[in-house]
Amino acid sequence: MRYLVSVIDDKSNPGSTDRQPAISAFNERLIAEGYWVFAGGLADTDAATVIDNRGEQAVFSDGPFVESKEYLAGVWVWEAPDLDVALKLAAEASKVCDRKLEVRPFL
């Protein structure tokens, strides 16, 4: 099963900025053990654009779709045999990246 792992940062209490070497090492382990599918960090929410084309014409809005002190800072996609394995990996990843994570299975 594949899982989306959302990395959640906090504008008022951000995680450490020196975590890249540890994250890279963790990613290498995920790759070696066959869990890694994809990973990527995201630009700040100020760079976001929201598009709503449900009406007569598309509406483009600057900024995130919701204003919040917490925001999506990056994602992993993992292949794991079950939720227990994904949650164990996520607990390690949260420590490695010094941020909260949300784990959600793909349908």
Secondary structure, 3 states (H helix, E strand, C coil): CEEEEEEEEECCCCCCCCCHHHHHHHHHHHHHCCCEEEEEECCCHHHCEEEECCCCCCEEEECCCCCCCEEEEEEEEEECCCHHHHHHHHHHHHHHHCCEEEEEECC
